[in-house]
Amino acid sequence: MNDRNPDAGSLQDALYLGIDGGGTKTSFLLMSGDGRVLARHTGPTSYYLETGFDALRGLLRDGVATVLNAAGVRPDQVRSAFAGLPAHGEDSALLPAFDALLSDLLPVSRVGNDMVCSWAGSLAGGDGISLVAGTGSIAYGEWRGHRARCGGWGEVFGDEGSAYWLAREGLALFSRMVDGRAEPGPLLGLVREHFDLKHDLDLCAAINGEGARSTLAQLARLVTQAADLGDEQALALFTRAGQELAALAKGVARRLEVPASASLPVSYTGGVFAAGERILAPLAAGLAEALPGAVLRTPAFGPDVGAAMYAARLVGQRLVPQGTD
């Protein structure tokens, strides 16, 4: 952490900058000490494995400058900043480079994993577990001073229940429908229409030629559309996704040694949850089986607000957001 901190001044004058990174977009939010949002900015993905580390540095530099300019403040007026970035902590050799990303931009800053932003926002910084199901998936929780994560292993052999996972499983289901290994359903026509396929095997070229993780993850919406049209096999993918996410929560609870009798708040963030009850119902069912003490809660705030709240927490302040989501 970079600790060159000027006098914080009054609660109203204190400024906190939160940066919530993700596989699809990166959100920058500047908040006053009395909980008012002063400026917001949204940039592209901060998943360095897709864009490169130099691009990540540039994204953060430009995003910080943009949000501060929008509010008309200087970097030295920001009391504390926190950036939660995907893949932080997943390559020990890169940790020094990650941790230095904001050091020349802001007087007081810390970098961590984006799972922290979701936890701080969805549970308002209280004990419990946050599930993230966006481009990828991960779970993070805190309980009586302890913290733990589960999942977040990436799209090659992890990210269960995420948008990328739903898209991959949906495309696999399409291939089975084409082959006759599965009964044809609405998903078949949706994929053909989306890619304007003249021949079904042309999907191979369309997908293999598009290597971007975030682009492929957007195809999860085809699974949602198929489910909305009554495709039972697409609905089954959401059931599996809910079970996978519940398993992540159980893994965190086990690592935190949460007593079986404890009432355990569990909340969530990420684009997959835009499917509403399609994912929330199987998640609730999965939690009831895996963690009988779990209490599924609607998120209190979004992860960008959570990032600003965590920035305040790092300097011993409690930030109470006003009039925001």
C-alpha positions as CSV (number, residue, x, y, z in Angstrom):
1,M,0.0,0.0,0.0
2,N,1.2,3.5,-0.8
3,D,0.7,5.6,2.3
4,R,1.6,9.2,1.5
5,N,-1.6,10.7,2.9
6,P,-2.4,14.4,3.4
7,D,-4.7,15.5,6.2
8,A,-8.1,14.0,5.4
9,G,-10.1,17.1,6.5
10,S,-13.9,16.9,7.1
11,L,-16.0,13.9,6.2
12,Q,-17.6,15.8,3.3
13,D,-14.2,16.7,1.9
14,A,-12.7,13.2,2.1
15,L,-12.6,11.5,-1.3
16,Y,-12.5,7.8,-2.0
17,L,-11.9,6.2,-5.4
18,G,-13.1,2.7,-6.2
19,I,-12.1,0.8,-9.3
20,D,-14.0,-2.4,-10.1
21,G,-12.3,-4.4,-12.8
22,G,-13.8,-7.2,-14.8
23,G,-13.7,-9.4,-17.8
24,T,-16.1,-7.1,-19.8
25,K,-15.7,-3.6,-18.3
26,T,-13.9,-1.6,-15.7
27,S,-15.8,0.9,-13.5
28,F,-14.3,4.0,-11.8
29,L,-16.2,5.7,-9.1
30,L,-15.3,8.7,-7.0
31,M,-17.3,9.1,-3.7
32,S,-17.2,11.7,-1.0
33,G,-16.8,10.8,2.6
34,D,-20.5,11.5,3.2
35,G,-21.5,8.9,0.6
36,R,-22.2,11.0,-2.5
37,V,-21.2,9.8,-5.9
38,L,-19.1,12.6,-7.4
39,A,-18.2,11.0,-10.7
40,R,-18.3,7.7,-12.6
41,H,-16.5,6.4,-15.6
42,T,-16.6,3.1,-17.5
43,G,-13.7,1.6,-19.5
44,P,-13.1,-1.7,-21.3
45,T,-11.9,-5.0,-19.8
46,S,-9.1,-5.0,-17.3
47,Y,-8.4,-8.7,-17.8
48,Y,-4.7,-8.5,-18.6
49,L,-4.5,-12.0,-19.9
50,E,-6.7,-10.9,-22.8
51,T,-5.3,-7.3,-23.3
52,G,-1.7,-7.4,-22.0
53,F,-0.3,-5.7,-18.9
54,D,0.7,-2.5,-20.7
55,A,-2.8,-2.1,-21.8
56,L,-4.0,-2.5,-18.2
57,R,-1.6,0.2,-17.1
58,G,-2.9,2.5,-19.7
59,L,-6.6,1.7,-18.9
60,L,-6.0,2.6,-15.2
61,R,-4.1,5.8,-16.0
62,D,-6.7,7.0,-18.4
63,G,-9.7,6.0,-16.2
64,V,-8.3,7.6,-13.1
65,A,-7.6,10.9,-15.0
66,T,-11.0,10.8,-16.6
67,V,-13.0,10.3,-13.4
68,L,-10.9,12.9,-11.4
69,N,-11.3,15.5,-14.2
70,A,-15.0,14.9,-14.3
71,A,-15.2,15.8,-10.6
72,G,-12.7,18.6,-10.9
73,V,-10.3,17.2,-8.2
74,R,-6.6,16.5,-8.1
75,P,-5.0,13.2,-7.3
76,D,-3.7,14.4,-4.0
77,Q,-7.2,15.2,-2.8
78,V,-8.1,11.5,-2.9
79,R,-7.7,10.1,0.6
80,S,-7.7,6.5,-0.4
81,A,-8.2,4.4,-3.6
82,F,-8.7,0.7,-4.1
83,A,-8.6,-1.2,-7.4
84,G,-10.0,-4.7,-7.6
85,L,-8.7,-6.4,-10.7
86,P,-9.4,-9.8,-12.3
87,A,-6.5,-12.3,-11.9
88,H,-4.8,-10.4,-9.1
89,G,-3.1,-12.9,-6.9
90,E,-3.1,-15.7,-9.5
91,D,0.6,-15.2,-10.6
92,S,2.9,-14.6,-7.6
93,A,5.6,-13.3,-10.0
94,L,3.3,-10.5,-11.1
95,L,2.2,-9.3,-7.6
96,P,4.8,-6.5,-7.4
97,A,3.7,-5.2,-10.8
98,F,0.0,-5.4,-9.8
99,D,0.6,-3.7,-6.5
100,A,2.4,-0.8,-8.1
101,L,-0.2,0.0,-10.8
102,L,-1.7,3.0,-8.9
103,S,1.4,4.1,-7.0
104,D,2.4,6.8,-9.4
105,L,-1.2,7.9,-9.9
106,L,-2.6,8.4,-6.4
107,P,-1.0,9.2,-3.0
108,V,-2.8,6.4,-1.1
109,S,-3.7,3.2,-3.0
110,R,-4.0,-0.5,-2.9
111,V,-4.7,-3.2,-5.5
112,G,-6.5,-6.5,-4.9
113,N,-8.8,-8.9,-6.6
114,D,-12.1,-7.8,-8.0
115,M,-13.9,-10.3,-5.8
116,V,-13.4,-7.9,-2.9
117,C,-15.4,-5.1,-4.7
118,S,-18.3,-7.4,-5.1
119,W,-18.2,-8.6,-1.5
120,A,-17.8,-5.1,-0.1
121,G,-20.7,-3.8,-2.2
122,S,-23.2,-6.7,-2.1
123,L,-22.9,-7.3,1.7
124,A,-22.0,-3.7,2.6
125,G,-18.8,-4.9,4.2
126,G,-20.5,-7.3,6.6
127,D,-19.6,-10.9,7.3
128,G,-20.8,-13.3,4.6
129,I,-20.0,-14.7,1.2
130,S,-20.2,-12.9,-2.2
131,L,-20.7,-14.9,-5.4
132,V,-19.5,-13.3,-8.6
133,A,-20.8,-14.7,-11.9
134,G,-19.8,-12.4,-14.7
135,T,-17.5,-13.2,-17.5
136,G,-15.8,-15.6,-15.0
137,S,-16.8,-16.8,-11.6
138,I,-15.4,-16.7,-8.1
139,A,-16.6,-16.5,-4.5
140,Y,-15.1,-14.6,-1.6
141,G,-16.1,-14.2,2.0
142,E,-15.2,-12.9,5.4
143,W,-16.2,-14.3,8.8
144,R,-15.1,-13.1,12.2
145,G,-11.9,-11.6,11.0
146,H,-11.0,-14.4,8.6
147,R,-11.2,-14.3,4.8
148,A,-11.2,-16.9,2.0
149,R,-11.8,-17.3,-1.7
150,C,-13.0,-20.2,-3.8
151,G,-13.0,-20.7,-7.6
152,G,-11.6,-18.1,-10.0
153,W,-9.5,-20.7,-11.8
154,G,-10.1,-19.3,-15.2
155,E,-11.9,-20.3,-18.3
156,V,-9.8,-23.3,-19.3
157,F,-10.6,-25.5,-16.3
158,G,-12.8,-23.4,-14.1
159,D,-15.2,-20.4,-14.0
160,E,-18.2,-22.7,-13.5
161,G,-21.5,-21.0,-13.5
162,S,-20.1,-17.9,-15.3
163,A,-21.2,-16.3,-18.5
164,Y,-18.2,-17.9,-20.3
165,W,-19.2,-21.3,-18.8
166,L,-22.8,-20.9,-19.9
167,A,-21.8,-19.8,-23.4
168,R,-19.3,-22.8,-23.7
169,E,-21.9,-25.3,-22.4
170,G,-24.6,-23.7,-24.7
171,L,-22.4,-24.1,-27.8
172,A,-21.7,-27.7,-26.8
173,L,-25.4,-28.3,-26.5
174,F,-25.9,-26.8,-30.0
175,S,-23.3,-29.2,-31.3
176,R,-25.1,-32.2,-29.7
177,M,-28.4,-31.0,-31.1
178,V,-26.9,-30.8,-34.6
179,D,-25.4,-34.2,-34.3
180,G,-28.5,-35.9,-33.0
181,R,-27.0,-36.6,-29.6
182,A,-29.6,-34.3,-28.1
183,E,-33.2,-33.4,-29.0
184,P,-33.4,-30.2,-31.1
185,G,-34.7,-27.2,-29.1
186,P,-35.0,-23.4,-29.5
187,L,-31.3,-23.0,-28.9
188,L,-30.6,-24.6,-32.3
189,G,-32.3,-21.9,-34.2
190,L,-31.0,-19.1,-32.0
191,V,-27.4,-20.0,-32.6
192,R,-27.9,-20.4,-36.4
193,E,-29.6,-17.0,-36.6
194,H,-27.0,-15.3,-34.4
195,F,-24.1,-16.5,-36.5
196,D,-26.0,-16.5,-39.8
197,L,-24.8,-20.0,-40.4
198,K,-25.1,-21.3,-43.9
199,H,-23.7,-24.7,-42.7
200,D,-23.7,-25.7,-39.0
201,L,-20.0,-26.6,-39.1
202,D,-19.3,-23.0,-40.0
203,L,-19.7,-22.3,-36.2
204,C,-16.2,-23.8,-35.8
205,A,-14.6,-21.0,-37.8
206,A,-16.8,-18.4,-36.2
207,I,-15.8,-19.4,-32.7
208,N,-12.2,-20.5,-33.3
209,G,-11.5,-17.2,-35.0
210,E,-12.8,-15.2,-32.1
211,G,-10.4,-15.8,-29.2
212,A,-11.6,-13.0,-26.9
213,R,-12.9,-14.4,-23.6
214,S,-15.2,-11.5,-23.0
215,T,-16.7,-11.8,-26.5
216,L,-17.5,-15.5,-26.2
217,A,-19.0,-14.9,-22.7
218,Q,-21.6,-12.6,-24.3
219,L,-23.1,-15.6,-26.1
220,A,-24.5,-16.7,-22.7
221,R,-27.5,-14.5,-23.6
222,L,-28.5,-17.1,-26.3
223,V,-28.8,-19.7,-23.5
224,T,-31.0,-17.2,-21.6
225,Q,-33.2,-16.6,-24.7
226,A,-33.5,-20.3,-25.3
227,A,-34.6,-20.9,-21.7
228,D,-37.1,-18.1,-22.0
229,L,-38.5,-19.9,-25.1
230,G,-39.0,-23.1,-23.0
231,D,-35.9,-25.0,-24.0
232,E,-35.6,-27.6,-21.3
233,Q,-32.0,-28.3,-22.0
234,A,-31.1,-24.7,-21.8
235,L,-33.0,-24.4,-18.5
236,A,-31.0,-27.4,-17.2
237,L,-27.8,-25.4,-17.8
238,F,-29.0,-22.7,-15.4
239,T,-29.8,-25.5,-12.9
240,R,-26.2,-26.7,-13.2
241,A,-24.9,-23.1,-13.0
242,G,-26.8,-22.6,-9.7
243,Q,-25.4,-25.8,-8.3
244,E,-21.9,-24.8,-9.3
245,L,-22.2,-21.4,-7.7
246,A,-23.7,-22.9,-4.5
247,A,-20.6,-25.2,-4.4
248,L,-18.4,-22.2,-4.5
249,A,-20.2,-20.7,-1.5
250,K,-19.8,-24.0,0.3
251,G,-16.1,-24.0,-0.4
252,V,-15.7,-20.6,1.1
253,A,-17.7,-21.5,4.1
254,R,-15.6,-24.6,4.7
255,R,-12.4,-22.6,4.4
256,L,-13.8,-20.0,6.9
257,E,-14.9,-22.8,9.3
258,V,-18.3,-21.3,9.5
259,P,-20.4,-23.3,12.0
260,A,-23.1,-25.4,10.4
261,S,-25.7,-23.8,12.7
262,A,-24.7,-20.2,11.8
263,S,-26.9,-17.9,9.7
264,L,-24.7,-17.1,6.8
265,P,-25.5,-14.2,4.5
266,V,-24.8,-14.9,0.8
267,S,-25.1,-12.3,-1.9
268,Y,-24.2,-12.0,-5.6
269,T,-23.1,-9.8,-8.4
270,G,-22.3,-10.2,-12.1
271,G,-24.1,-10.3,-15.5
272,V,-25.3,-13.9,-15.2
273,F,-27.7,-12.7,-12.5
274,A,-29.5,-10.5,-15.0
275,A,-31.3,-13.8,-15.9
276,G,-33.2,-13.3,-12.6
277,E,-35.1,-16.3,-11.3
278,R,-33.6,-18.4,-14.1
279,I,-30.4,-18.4,-12.0
280,L,-31.6,-17.3,-8.6
281,A,-34.0,-20.1,-8.1
282,P,-31.5,-22.9,-8.7
283,L,-28.9,-21.0,-6.7
284,A,-31.3,-20.8,-3.8
285,A,-32.1,-24.5,-4.1
286,G,-28.4,-25.4,-4.3
287,L,-27.6,-23.3,-1.2
288,A,-30.4,-25.0,0.7
289,E,-28.8,-28.3,0.1
290,A,-25.1,-27.3,0.4
291,L,-25.4,-24.7,3.1
292,P,-28.6,-25.0,5.1
293,G,-27.7,-21.9,7.1
294,A,-27.2,-19.7,4.1
295,V,-29.5,-16.7,3.7
296,L,-29.6,-15.4,0.1
297,R,-29.6,-11.6,0.0
298,T,-30.2,-9.1,-2.7
299,P,-27.0,-7.0,-3.2
300,A,-26.9,-3.9,-1.1
301,F,-24.7,-2.0,-3.6
302,G,-22.9,-2.6,-6.8
303,P,-19.2,-3.6,-7.0
304,D,-18.0,-0.1,-8.0
305,V,-19.6,1.3,-4.9
306,G,-18.1,-1.6,-3.0
307,A,-14.6,-0.6,-4.3
308,A,-15.0,2.9,-2.9
309,M,-16.3,1.5,0.4
310,Y,-13.3,-0.7,0.6
311,A,-11.0,2.2,-0.1
312,A,-12.4,4.0,2.9
313,R,-12.1,0.9,5.0
314,L,-8.4,0.7,4.3
315,V,-7.9,4.0,6.1
316,G,-10.2,3.1,9.0
317,Q,-13.3,4.9,7.7
318,R,-16.8,3.6,7.2
319,L,-18.4,4.9,4.1
320,V,-22.3,4.9,3.9
321,P,-23.4,5.4,0.3
322,Q,-26.3,7.7,-0.4
323,G,-28.7,7.6,-3.3
324,T,-26.8,5.0,-5.3
325,D,-27.1,1.3,-6.3
